[in-house]
Amino acid sequence: MTNKPLRPGQPPKRSNLQPSIQGDVEHLFKKAVSAHRQGRLARAEKGYQKILKKKPDWGRALNALGNLFLDQNRPEKAAKIFEKATRITPPDLSACYNLGRMKQMDNNHRGAIPIYKMMLEQQPDIGDAWNNLGVAYREIGNKHHALSCFQKAVNFAPGMAEAWNNLGVAQDELTQSKNALDSYNKAIEIEPDYASAHLNIGICLQKREEFKKAQSHYNKVLEIQPDNKVATFMLQSLGILETPDAAPVEHVRNIFDRCADNFETILVKDLAYKTPERLFELVQPHLTEKMNVLDLGCGTGLGAQFYKPFAKHLTGVDVSLKMLEKAAEKNIYNRLEVFDILQEWPFFHKFDLIYSSDVFVYFGNLDSIIKSASTSLVNGGILGFSVELLEDSSHGYALFPSGRYAHSQAYIEQCLECHGFQLMEKKKADIRKQSGVQVKGMLIVAIKIS
């Protein structure tokens, strides 16, 4: 989203909406704007207010006062002023833009959409507004509308690197990978040091198994942003750097935020994902009624329907808020919350069952997770989970170019024993497809005995 506010004297391109004003009022406005730019905010505010007493519906003055309130860290007052400027006839376009931007910064993307649409009805060639509208549509899950808006953004603002990058993301999300790569490349053609676009190119190329090319873009990201955790992790997944204990939480969150709307379609139809059902079949013989159950990394709640009949209370946690929003639509869970599995587990009561499907693949070192699960289970409590299977038992775990970890059976058994679990069930299974090939996994059920 383009966050830069439109300031006094900076109306959108080719705006012809300035009212006819008398010379003395225009002179007062110029003096107030000058004071504003010099940081004399009290004097500027007094000048704007004096002007608005004479011309209360002058959009430029309203927008200027709203920006001044932002500079004074008074966003509530700024929003009221911008709203007033959007209600005049015709609405002030700069104020429309600023109000829409404020709503998006407050995560109110639905509220921003009609404001940008009103603005673009008045003047349809404002690239920044189309870009921000596209972001709003993407955030509420309307990917096709988002794509259309980003296409308009680059048509009206072809030199806007951010819009090209956003267009690439939209194309990526709609499986238009070739077009996405072209858009990302256009973004770095305009802005060679655009780290986000380089990262997106790298991920695109890595999916196509063009690893050397991907590596060069990740290296470029780290030249620009040496602390970029995602670029570092992607290089680690290529074996360039030492394997980390886990994927960065922001990387995992972004993956699932971006795919939340079509997550179940992708997994169930495209990837033949059956892990929740297969894990439940293994866990079911150990279930009783009225259990306190934790769905660890619940996603959209694909497995919840199986466990609900056994649960007196079902809690779902996930790193992705957008996945939790989808899970909430099922009306299965008693409680849902955003949760980072590597942080301290904040539960005030212990569980009879913790299950987790296709979550441990984002973590190499499982010691702290198994330890937290043990601490959060009652004695005799059940832990069920899936992993991708690492056949080479000489290593505990390995990170692959898919960005996912695989674990050896020996390592899993060692972790469980170390934290007071007894292995009850283990079963090899195909857990999903990757590039049309079945991924070998292992399903585990263990009981806490100490």
ABEGO torsion letter per residue (X at the ends): XBABBBBBGBBBBGBAABBBBBAAAAAAAAAAAAAAAAGBAAAAAAAAAAAAAABAABAAAAAAAAAAAAAAGBAAAAAAAAAAAAABOBBBAAAAAAAAAAAAAAGBAAAAAAAAAAAAAABAABAAAAAAAAAAAAAAGBAAAAAAAAAAAAAABAABAAAAAAAAAAAAAAGBAAAAAAAAAAAAAABAABAAAAAAAAAAAAAAGBAAAAAAAAAAAAAABAABAAAAAAAAAAGABBBBABBBAAAAAAAAAAAAAAAAAAAAAAAGBAAAAAAAAAAAAABBBGBBBBBBGAEAGAAAAAAAAABABBBBBBABAAAAAAAAAAGABABBBBBBAABBBABABBBABBBBBGAAAABABAAAAAAAAAAABBBGBBBBBBBBBBABAABABBBBAAGBBBBBAAAAAAAAAAAGBBBABBBBBBABBBGGBBBBBBBBBBBBAX
